[in-house]
Each structure stands twice: as structure tokens, then as C-alpha cells.
Amino acid sequence: MRVRLNQLLLGWSTYFSYGTRAPAYEAVDRYVYDRVSNFLRKRHKLQGRGTKQVSRTNISEKLGVVRLRRRQRVSPPWALR
């Protein structure tokens, strides 16, 4: 599921890569985090919000879900240096 989600996110970011992207990327990152954290809390039956177990860092680093806002800071491989 993670691979497909990352493919969709990267495809979306490539398609909409022109103009001011920061607000759009932030909104998408927030939405993805909300959906993934809700899914994980329900699957693992966590009490409350489960913010320690299902933090943004855990989702992006441990589970490998792409964060578009972070990715924006990295210049594309075809960019001149």
C-alpha cells in the first residue's frame, strides 16, 4: 500500500510542479498524515489520538511515506548546479 501511495504522491507532485507549490504540498502532506494515522490507529486499536506511536516522523521515516514538503527542498536531478 505504501508503494502505491508514494507513486500517487510523486506523480501528483510532478504534474503540479510549476508555480508556488508550498501551500499545496503542505495541504496534501497534512491530509495524507491524517488518513494514514487514522488507518493505523484503527488497525492497531490505539486509545486516544496515539500521537507518539503514529507521529509524522514515524509515518515518514519508519513507514517510508513520502512527504512532499520535504521533497520540495531537494533540487531535481536534472537541475543545473
MMTF fields as JSON, N, C-alpha, C and O atoms, coordinates in Angstrom:
{
  "mmtfVersion": "1.0.0",
  "mmtfProducer": "UNKNOWN",
  "numBonds": 323,
  "numAtoms": 324,
  "numGroups": 81,
  "numChains": 1,
  "numModels": 1,
  "chainsPerModel": [1],
  "groupsPerChain": [81],
  "chainIdList": ["A"],
  "bondAtomList": [4, 2, 8, 6, 12, 10, 16, 14, 20, 18, 24, 22, 28, 26, 32, 30, 36, 34, 40, 38, 44, 42, 48, 46, 52, 50, 56, 54, 60, 58, 64, 62, 68, 66, 72, 70, 76, 74, 80, 78, 84, 82, 88, 86, 92, 90, 96, 94, 100, 98, 104, 102, 108, 106, 112, 110, 116, 114, 120, 118, 124, 122, 128, 126, 132, 130, 136, 134, 140, 138, 144, 142, 148, 146, 152, 150, 156, 154, 160, 158, 164, 162, 168, 166, 172, 170, 176, 174, 180, 178, 184, 182, 188, 186, 192, 190, 196, 194, 200, 198, 204, 202, 208, 206, 212, 210, 216, 214, 220, 218, 224, 222, 228, 226, 232, 230, 236, 234, 240, 238, 244, 242, 248, 246, 252, 250, 256, 254, 260, 258, 264, 262, 268, 266, 272, 270, 276, 274, 280, 278, 284, 282, 288, 286, 292, 290, 296, 294, 300, 298, 304, 302, 308, 306, 312, 310, 316, 314, 320, 318],
  "bondOrderList": [1, 1, 1, 1, 1, 1, 1, 1, 1, 1, 1, 1, 1, 1, 1, 1, 1, 1, 1, 1, 1, 1, 1, 1, 1, 1, 1, 1, 1, 1, 1, 1, 1, 1, 1, 1, 1, 1, 1, 1, 1, 1, 1, 1, 1, 1, 1, 1, 1, 1, 1, 1, 1, 1, 1, 1, 1, 1, 1, 1, 1, 1, 1, 1, 1, 1, 1, 1, 1, 1, 1, 1, 1, 1, 1, 1, 1, 1, 1, 1],
  "groupList": [{"groupName": "MET", "atomNameList": ["N", "CA", "C", "O"], "elementList": ["N", "C", "C", "O"], "formalChargeList": [0, 0, 0, 0], "bondAtomList": [1, 0, 2, 1, 3, 2], "bondOrderList": [1, 1, 2], "singleLetterCode": "M", "chemCompType": "L-PEPTIDE LINKING"}, {"groupName": "ARG", "atomNameList": ["N", "CA", "C", "O"], "elementList": ["N", "C", "C", "O"], "formalChargeList": [0, 0, 0, 0], "bondAtomList": [1, 0, 2, 1, 3, 2], "bondOrderList": [1, 1, 2], "singleLetterCode": "R", "chemCompType": "L-PEPTIDE LINKING"}, {"groupName": "VAL", "atomNameList": ["N", "CA", "C", "O"], "elementList": ["N", "C", "C", "O"], "formalChargeList": [0, 0, 0, 0], "bondAtomList": [1, 0, 2, 1, 3, 2], "bondOrderList": [1, 1, 2], "singleLetterCode": "V", "chemCompType": "L-PEPTIDE LINKING"}, {"groupName": "LEU", "atomNameList": ["N", "CA", "C", "O"], "elementList": ["N", "C", "C", "O"], "formalChargeList": [0, 0, 0, 0], "bondAtomList": [1, 0, 2, 1, 3, 2], "bondOrderList": [1, 1, 2], "singleLetterCode": "L", "chemCompType": "L-PEPTIDE LINKING"}, {"groupName": "ASN", "atomNameList": ["N", "CA", "C", "O"], "elementList": ["N", "C", "C", "O"], "formalChargeList": [0, 0, 0, 0], "bondAtomList": [1, 0, 2, 1, 3, 2], "bondOrderList": [1, 1, 2], "singleLetterCode": "N", "chemCompType": "L-PEPTIDE LINKING"}, {"groupName": "GLN", "atomNameList": ["N", "CA", "C", "O"], "elementList": ["N", "C", "C", "O"], "formalChargeList": [0, 0, 0, 0], "bondAtomList": [1, 0, 2, 1, 3, 2], "bondOrderList": [1, 1, 2], "singleLetterCode": "Q", "chemCompType": "L-PEPTIDE LINKING"}, {"groupName": "GLY", "atomNameList": ["N", "CA", "C", "O"], "elementList": ["N", "C", "C", "O"], "formalChargeList": [0, 0, 0, 0], "bondAtomList": [1, 0, 2, 1, 3, 2], "bondOrderList": [1, 1, 2], "singleLetterCode": "G", "chemCompType": "PEPTIDE LINKING"}, {"groupName": "TRP", "atomNameList": ["N", "CA", "C", "O"], "elementList": ["N", "C", "C", "O"], "formalChargeList": [0, 0, 0, 0], "bondAtomList": [1, 0, 2, 1, 3, 2], "bondOrderList": [1, 1, 2], "singleLetterCode": "W", "chemCompType": "L-PEPTIDE LINKING"}, {"groupName": "SER", "atomNameList": ["N", "CA", "C", "O"], "elementList": ["N", "C", "C", "O"], "formalChargeList": [0, 0, 0, 0], "bondAtomList": [1, 0, 2, 1, 3, 2], "bondOrderList": [1, 1, 2], "singleLetterCode": "S", "chemCompType": "L-PEPTIDE LINKING"}, {"groupName": "THR", "atomNameList": ["N", "CA", "C", "O"], "elementList": ["N", "C", "C", "O"], "formalChargeList": [0, 0, 0, 0], "bondAtomList": [1, 0, 2, 1, 3, 2], "bondOrderList": [1, 1, 2], "singleLetterCode": "T", "chemCompType": "L-PEPTIDE LINKING"}, {"groupName": "TYR", "atomNameList": ["N", "CA", "C", "O"], "elementList": ["N", "C", "C", "O"], "formalChargeList": [0, 0, 0, 0], "bondAtomList": [1, 0, 2, 1, 3, 2], "bondOrderList": [1, 1, 2], "singleLetterCode": "Y", "chemCompType": "L-PEPTIDE LINKING"}, {"groupName": "PHE", "atomNameList": ["N", "CA", "C", "O"], "elementList": ["N", "C", "C", "O"], "formalChargeList": [0, 0, 0, 0], "bondAtomList": [1, 0, 2, 1, 3, 2], "bondOrderList": [1, 1, 2], "singleLetterCode": "F", "chemCompType": "L-PEPTIDE LINKING"}, {"groupName": "ALA", "atomNameList": ["N", "CA", "C", "O"], "elementList": ["N", "C", "C", "O"], "formalChargeList": [0, 0, 0, 0], "bondAtomList": [1, 0, 2, 1, 3, 2], "bondOrderList": [1, 1, 2], "singleLetterCode": "A", "chemCompType": "L-PEPTIDE LINKING"}, {"groupName": "PRO", "atomNameList": ["N", "CA", "C", "O"], "elementList": ["N", "C", "C", "O"], "formalChargeList": [0, 0, 0, 0], "bondAtomList": [1, 0, 2, 1, 3, 2], "bondOrderList": [1, 1, 2], "singleLetterCode": "P", "chemCompType": "L-PEPTIDE LINKING"}, {"groupName": "GLU", "atomNameList": ["N", "CA", "C", "O"], "elementList": ["N", "C", "C", "O"], "formalChargeList": [0, 0, 0, 0], "bondAtomList": [1, 0, 2, 1, 3, 2], "bondOrderList": [1, 1, 2], "singleLetterCode": "E", "chemCompType": "L-PEPTIDE LINKING"}, {"groupName": "ASP", "atomNameList": ["N", "CA", "C", "O"], "elementList": ["N", "C", "C", "O"], "formalChargeList": [0, 0, 0, 0], "bondAtomList": [1, 0, 2, 1, 3, 2], "bondOrderList": [1, 1, 2], "singleLetterCode": "D", "chemCompType": "L-PEPTIDE LINKING"}, {"groupName": "LYS", "atomNameList": ["N", "CA", "C", "O"], "elementList": ["N", "C", "C", "O"], "formalChargeList": [0, 0, 0, 0], "bondAtomList": [1, 0, 2, 1, 3, 2], "bondOrderList": [1, 1, 2], "singleLetterCode": "K", "chemCompType": "L-PEPTIDE LINKING"}, {"groupName": "HIS", "atomNameList": ["N", "CA", "C", "O"], "elementList": ["N", "C", "C", "O"], "formalChargeList": [0, 0, 0, 0], "bondAtomList": [1, 0, 2, 1, 3, 2], "bondOrderList": [1, 1, 2], "singleLetterCode": "H", "chemCompType": "L-PEPTIDE LINKING"}, {"groupName": "ILE", "atomNameList": ["N", "CA", "C", "O"], "elementList": ["N", "C", "C", "O"], "formalChargeList": [0, 0, 0, 0], "bondAtomList": [1, 0, 2, 1, 3, 2], "bondOrderList": [1, 1, 2], "singleLetterCode": "I", "chemCompType": "L-PEPTIDE LINKING"}],
  "groupTypeList": [0, 1, 2, 1, 3, 4, 5, 3, 3, 3, 6, 7, 8, 9, 10, 11, 8, 10, 6, 9, 1, 12, 13, 12, 10, 14, 12, 2, 15, 1, 10, 2, 10, 15, 1, 2, 8, 4, 11, 3, 1, 16, 1, 17, 16, 3, 5, 6, 1, 6, 9, 16, 5, 2, 8, 1, 9, 4, 18, 8, 14, 16, 3, 6, 2, 2, 1, 3, 1, 1, 1, 5, 1, 2, 8, 13, 13, 7, 12, 3, 1],
  "groupIdList": [1, 2, 3, 4, 5, 6, 7, 8, 9, 10, 11, 12, 13, 14, 15, 16, 17, 18, 19, 20, 21, 22, 23, 24, 25, 26, 27, 28, 29, 30, 31, 32, 33, 34, 35, 36, 37, 38, 39, 40, 41, 42, 43, 44, 45, 46, 47, 48, 49, 50, 51, 52, 53, 54, 55, 56, 57, 58, 59, 60, 61, 62, 63, 64, 65, 66, 67, 68, 69, 70, 71, 72, 73, 74, 75, 76, 77, 78, 79, 80, 81],
  "secStructList": [7, 2, 2, 2, 2, 2, 2, 2, 2, 2, 2, 2, 2, 2, 2, 6, 7, 1, 1, 7, 7, 2, 2, 2, 2, 2, 2, 2, 2, 2, 2, 2, 2, 2, 2, 2, 2, 2, 2, 2, 2, 2, 2, 2, 6, 7, 1, 6, 6, 7, 6, 6, 6, 6, 7, 2, 2, 0, 0, 0, 0, 0, 1, 7, 7, 7, 7, 2, 2, 2, 2, 2, 2, 1, 7, 7, 6, 6, 1, 7, 7],
  "xCoordList": [0.82, 0.0, 0.872, 0.558, 1.978, 2.878, 3.464, 3.568, 3.844, 4.44, 3.451, 3.815, 2.22, 1.2, 0.92, 0.787, 0.83, 0.612, 1.753, 1.508, 3.004, 4.15, 4.148, 4.493, 3.764, 3.67, 2.655, 2.913, 1.516, 0.49, 0.962, 0.756, 1.596, 2.079, 3.163, 3.141, 4.104, 5.182, 4.662, 5.116, 3.722, 3.114, 2.36, 2.447, 1.624, 0.884, 1.834, 1.598, 2.922, 3.864, 4.589, 4.916, 4.847, 5.49, 4.539, 4.946, 3.289, 2.308, 2.06, 1.936, 1.99, 1.71, 2.976, 2.913, 4.109, 5.376, 5.681, 6.76, 4.784, 5.039, 4.34, 3.264, 4.953, 4.338, 4.632, 5.555, 3.852, 4.025, 3.422, 2.209, 4.278, 3.837, 3.708, 2.99, 4.366, 4.452, 3.086, 2.904, 2.117, 0.821, 0.098, -0.534, 0.198, -0.466, 0.198, -0.486, 1.524, 2.24, 1.948, 1.775, 1.894, 1.597, 0.201, 0.006, -0.766, -2.14, -2.204, -2.883, -1.508, -1.503, -0.812, -1.298, 0.315, 1.013, 0.127, 0.099, -0.594, -1.495, -2.598, -2.913, -3.185, -4.261, -3.764, -4.419, -2.61, -2.05, -1.747, -2.039, -1.164, -0.873, -2.157, -2.199, -3.196, -4.468, -5.041, -5.483, -5.04, -5.618, -4.802, -5.365, -3.473, -2.618, -2.681, -2.759, -2.646, -2.697, -4.039, -4.076, -5.144, -6.452, -6.5, -7.016, -5.965, -5.932, -5.136, -5.588, -3.958, -3.108, -3.711, -3.615, -4.332, -4.973, -6.106, -6.269, -6.886, -7.976, -7.445, -7.938, -6.442, -5.897, -5.268, -5.433, -4.549, -3.86, -4.638, -4.144, -5.858, -6.762, -6.08, -6.095, -5.487, -4.82, -5.844, -6.802, -5.633, -6.511, -6.137, -4.96, -7.106, -6.849, -6.36, -6.751, -5.503, -5.001, -3.787, -3.474, -3.09, -1.93, -0.82, -0.167, -0.601, 0.344, 1.797, 2.606, 2.143, 3.529, 3.794, 4.831, 2.863, 3.046, 2.859, 3.5, 1.979, 1.623, 2.008, 1.166, 3.261, 3.715, 4.087, 4.243, 4.228, 4.651, 6.008, 6.239, 6.894, 8.23, 8.152, 8.802, 7.374, 7.223, 6.635, 7.084, 5.641, 4.994, 5.946, 6.013, 6.683, 7.555, 8.865, 9.322, 9.473, 10.781, 10.678, 11.294, 9.909, 9.829, 8.988, 9.358, 7.86, 6.99, 7.341, 6.954, 8.069, 8.539, 7.531, 7.651, 6.539, 5.565, 6.195, 6.756, 6.094, 6.718, 6.049, 4.825, 6.869, 6.358, 6.769, 7.956, 5.8, 6.073, 6.782, 7.635, 6.451, 7.053, 8.554, 9.317, 8.988, 10.428, 11.081, 12.198, 10.39, 10.921, 11.125, 12.002, 10.341, 10.428, 11.781, 12.276, 12.373, 13.656, 14.802, 15.809, 14.653, 15.701, 15.542, 14.449, 16.624, 16.527, 16.425, 16.994, 15.706, 15.534, 16.872, 17.757, 17.021, 18.313, 18.723, 19.912, 17.787, 18.119, 18.47, 18.852, 18.346, 18.639, 20.141, 20.949, 20.493, 21.896, 22.42, 21.683, 23.668, 24.258, 25.224, 25.824],
  "yCoordList": [-1.181, 0.0, 1.254, 2.238, 1.211, 2.359, 2.681, 3.85, 1.661, 1.88, 2.581, 3.528, 2.133, 2.759, 4.192, 5.082, 4.423, 5.775, 6.698, 7.82, 6.235, 7.051, 7.337, 8.442, 6.353, 6.577, 7.669, 8.545, 7.614, 8.634, 10.016, 10.999, 10.091, 11.38, 11.966, 13.159, 11.137, 11.628, 12.014, 12.998, 11.25, 11.605, 12.914, 13.748, 13.092, 14.34, 15.511, 16.557, 15.346, 16.457, 16.788, 17.951, 15.803, 16.064, 16.796, 17.731, 16.387, 17.001, 18.467, 19.322, 18.752, 20.098, 20.796, 21.551, 20.564, 21.095, 22.522, 23.026, 23.179, 24.544, 25.542, 25.263, 26.7, 27.736, 27.546, 26.823, 28.191, 28.116, 26.814, 26.612, 25.945, 24.613, 24.451, 23.559, 25.266, 25.057, 24.914, 23.967, 25.804, 25.634, 24.351, 23.691, 24.008, 22.788, 21.547, 20.622, 21.525, 20.38, 20.224, 19.108, 21.337, 21.282, 20.714, 19.913, 21.117, 20.613, 19.125, 18.377, 18.693, 17.26, 16.459, 15.396, 16.952, 16.251, 16.109, 15.052, 17.176, 17.141, 16.109, 15.338, 16.095, 15.159, 13.708, 12.84, 13.459, 12.099, 11.652, 10.513, 12.537, 12.185, 11.841, 10.852, 12.648, 12.379, 11.032, 10.269, 10.732, 9.476, 8.272, 7.282, 8.354, 7.229, 7.019, 5.882, 8.105, 7.951, 7.39, 6.558, 7.821, 7.244, 5.76, 4.963, 5.392, 3.985, 3.157, 2.092, 3.635, 2.889, 2.813, 1.777, 3.9, 3.868, 2.851, 2.135, 2.785, 1.813, 0.389, -0.522, 0.204, -1.134, -1.686, -2.865, -0.845, -1.294, -1.011, -1.261, -0.491, -0.227, 0.587, 0.213, 1.697, 2.582, 3.455, 3.924, 3.668, 4.533, 5.985, 6.298, 6.861, 8.288, 8.605, 7.966, 9.599, 10.03, 9.238, 9.217, 8.583, 7.769, 8.569, 8.083, 9.796, 10.679, 10.224, 10.542, 9.496, 9.019, 7.872, 7.84, 6.936, 5.791, 6.166, 5.593, 7.13, 7.479, 8.938, 9.737, 9.279, 10.648, 10.838, 9.868, 12.082, 12.371, 11.748, 11.235, 11.795, 11.227, 9.724, 9.194, 9.034, 7.585, 7.229, 6.284, 7.977, 7.671, 7.914, 7.105, 9.019, 9.318, 8.533, 8.071, 8.374, 7.717, 6.201, 5.454, 5.749, 4.311, 3.588, 2.504, 4.179, 3.532, 3.903, 3.202, 4.995, 5.371, 6.101, 6.076, 6.754, 7.525, 8.873, 9.553, 9.241, 10.463, 11.694, 11.753, 12.684, 13.999, 14.987, 15.254, 15.519, 16.388, 17.666, 18.158, 18.207, 19.469, 19.311, 20.208, 18.194, 17.932, 17.709, 18.165, 17.016, 16.681, 17.934, 17.958, 18.965, 20.198, 20.874, 21.525, 20.733, 21.376, 20.782, 21.449, 19.53, 18.86, 19.25, 19.15, 19.693, 20.09, 18.831, 17.794, 18.924, 17.78, 17.386, 18.229, 16.121, 15.651, 16.346, 16.398, 16.867, 17.492, 18.973, 19.618, 19.512, 20.934, 21.182, 20.35, 22.324, 22.703, 23.118, 23.676, 22.852, 23.21, 24.321, 24.762],
  "zCoordList": [0.0, 0.0, 0.0, -0.671, 0.766, 0.827, -0.541, -0.912, -1.288, -2.612, -3.528, -4.226, -3.533, -4.384, -3.948, -4.788, -2.633, -2.117, -2.532, -2.976, -2.391, -2.781, -4.283, -4.701, -5.094, -6.536, -6.854, -7.681, -6.203, -6.434, -5.999, -6.711, -4.83, -4.328, -5.228, -5.531, -5.655, -6.513, -7.895, -8.479, -8.412, -9.693, -9.612, -10.513, -8.538, -8.337, -8.238, -8.842, -7.472, -7.293, -8.585, -8.82, -9.423, -10.705, -11.637, -12.326, -11.665, -12.547, -12.169, -13.046, -10.875, -10.407, -9.909, -8.94, -10.541, -10.034, -10.463, -10.155, -11.152, -11.602, -10.687, -10.159, -10.505, -9.684, -8.207, -7.833, -7.384, -5.935, -5.429, -5.483, -4.942, -4.536, -3.033, -2.578, -2.259, -0.814, -0.135, 0.63, -0.376, 0.304, -0.11, 0.715, -1.383, -1.861, -1.274, -0.837, -1.263, -0.698, 0.788, 1.278, 1.5, 2.936, 3.172, 4.087, 2.361, 2.493, 2.193, 2.897, 1.158, 0.818, 1.909, 2.294, 2.413, 3.499, 4.735, 5.366, 5.078, 6.236, 6.023, 6.929, 4.827, 4.529, 4.577, 5.153, 3.969, 3.959, 5.38, 5.747, 6.184, 7.576, 8.335, 9.066, 8.164, 8.844, 8.443, 9.302, 7.164, 6.682, 7.146, 7.611, 7.021, 7.418, 8.935, 9.4, 9.704, 11.16, 11.61, 12.517, 11.002, 11.335, 11.009, 11.793, 9.857, 9.461, 10.465, 10.887, 10.849, 11.772, 13.174, 13.831, 13.636, 14.961, 14.997, 15.986, 13.929, 13.891, 13.774, 14.438, 12.928, 12.728, 13.999, 14.31, 14.734, 15.942, 17.214, 18.314, 17.073, 18.199, 19.292, 20.465, 18.889, 19.848, 20.546, 19.932, 21.825, 22.592, 22.35, 22.169, 22.344, 22.174, 20.779, 19.801, 20.705, 19.402, 18.958, 17.768, 19.886, 19.535, 18.875, 17.952, 19.342, 18.657, 18.776, 17.905, 19.821, 19.94, 18.973, 18.312, 18.891, 18.01, 16.538, 15.657, 16.285, 14.915, 14.649, 14.239, 14.879, 14.646, 13.178, 12.437, 12.773, 11.392, 11.095, 10.0, 12.066, 11.883, 11.672, 10.771, 12.481, 12.326, 10.971, 10.322, 10.551, 9.271, 8.108, 7.182, 8.146, 7.008, 7.039, 5.994, 8.203, 8.264, 8.421, 7.661, 9.397, 9.638, 8.595, 8.145, 8.207, 7.232, 5.796, 4.861, 5.617, 4.288, 3.42, 2.195, 4.02, 3.241, 2.888, 3.747, 1.63, 1.124, 1.71, 1.824, 2.083, 2.493, 1.41, 1.224, 0.707, -0.428, -0.019, -0.757, 1.128, 1.576, 1.761, 1.401, 2.313, 2.47, 1.12, 0.875, 0.261, -1.057, -1.895, -2.758, -1.66, -2.429, -2.242, -3.163, -1.088, -0.787, -1.59, -1.828, -2.009, -2.773, -4.235, -4.793, -4.851, -6.262, -7.125, -6.784, -8.232, -9.1, -9.74, -9.891, -10.112, -10.631, -11.935, -12.25, -12.677, -13.959, -13.812, -14.788, -12.608, -12.396, -12.48, -12.066, -13.014, -13.119, -11.757, -10.944, -11.514, -10.217, -10.375, -9.394]
}
